[in-house]
Amino acid sequence: MASAIPLALSLLQTVAGSYPGPQKPTTNSAPSTHSSQSTKQSTPSAPLNMPNSQSNSASNQSASVVGSPPSNTASNLCDQCHLRPKYSDGSKTHLYCSKTCAAKARSRGSISSVGSSSSTNSSSNNADNCDFCHTRPKYNDGVQTHPFCSKACANSSRTSPKKTPVKGACQAPGCTKPAHTSSKGSLGAYCSLAHKTSATFISWCRPATDYKSRLAENLCLLCLQAPKMANSHFCGQTCADEAESKGPMVLEVPLGHSTFKSVAEQFKTSWRHGTSCPPVRHVYKIVAPQAALATYNAYRDDVEKRGQFVAAGRSAGNENRRWHGTTRECRLGDKGETQFCASQTCSLCCIVKLSYDLSLFGKKTGWGRFGKGIYTSSTSSKSNDYSRNASSCNSHLKTILLNKVVVGRGAKMLHDSTNLTAPPSGYDSVLAEKGGSLNYDELVVYTNDAIRPSFLVVYEP
């Protein structure tokens, strides 16, 4: 009887080696250990996770570990090289050890959905993976998670074929908002001016803080397609000539454009009264006809020849931007209002269309502290005092003009000189400084050619 025991043990050992029996799902914990005595006394059966175990190859392939980084057991080795452990990003374990192995697997066409137990963690089916390659996890910069894993995939998504636009929906990629409908009932192509003028970027309909940094800050103000040239508002001579041929007119500057920011910032920083600076709502570039620009440029060049301001590090003719407030009888500048009114007494429309006219001096104020001239200021809040809407203007907003003025050599003055009709001899303008009879500065020029309106700014009262 005793002699039959070794034979029985041998048979049981053989059966145990060929039939492993029920298994618990693979976890990231270390394999459970059996009795050290049985390990010493008998030859162990093949490990369940051995790569060459035919009975378990399928389960090894589908194993997907979630949690802490995987150990170097066979099921946790890279599915491509089978040498290095699978990569874990702290929240999930990927099928491969590196991007190199993932790329090799893709080239072989071996990436596919695996067993149901791991399909939710599969890189090809996970919603947290790149929206373009669907393989690598989306990039997170510590603040937000981006739609793509890398710049390469982001760039590839831009050049990939776009879906056919849906009628009535915003044409911007990824935007599902309805297109803007004008007051006349015509349907536009985009939901907002921001989408119309934005450069190509991935997610257009995100919170403002997400897309403002990616707005096209330097688009041509006429075509809104190509970047503008340096020291110009247009992308090239073609757009510049076309704009001047259509002048006088106003072109709305998109919110977020570098020009909008520059003008709005000057308005804010030059608001020197004790009241809080109101927000700017709209900025328009004033486009003058070529003939009107030619006389201004000729005068500026003449002043530059006399003063040599460029050599001293200043702009040609010592050109500066100054504010001017006036009366508005219409709604020019309000949202969607870019057409001039027909009134001959609407000062705003007349100045924008024809520039300033010294022959009209005194009709509003009756006098000038420094004589018969055209008055501007570097202080936006001072010019705001002269900005008003006539009773015929049904608008809650106010307007102000930002002008380019050839200052040249300015004569500084502190006290009134009401009889002036020209600057003092040897000077090109009068710089009335704060102090004496003035609380805020004034700049006075005595020729129409020394000034041109450049921007129309619309702001809250």
Summary of the structure (lengths in Angstrom):
residues: 461
radius of gyration: 37.4
end to end distance: 110.5
largest distance: 139.2
contacts: 1305
relative contact order: 0.07
helix: 28%
strand: 16%
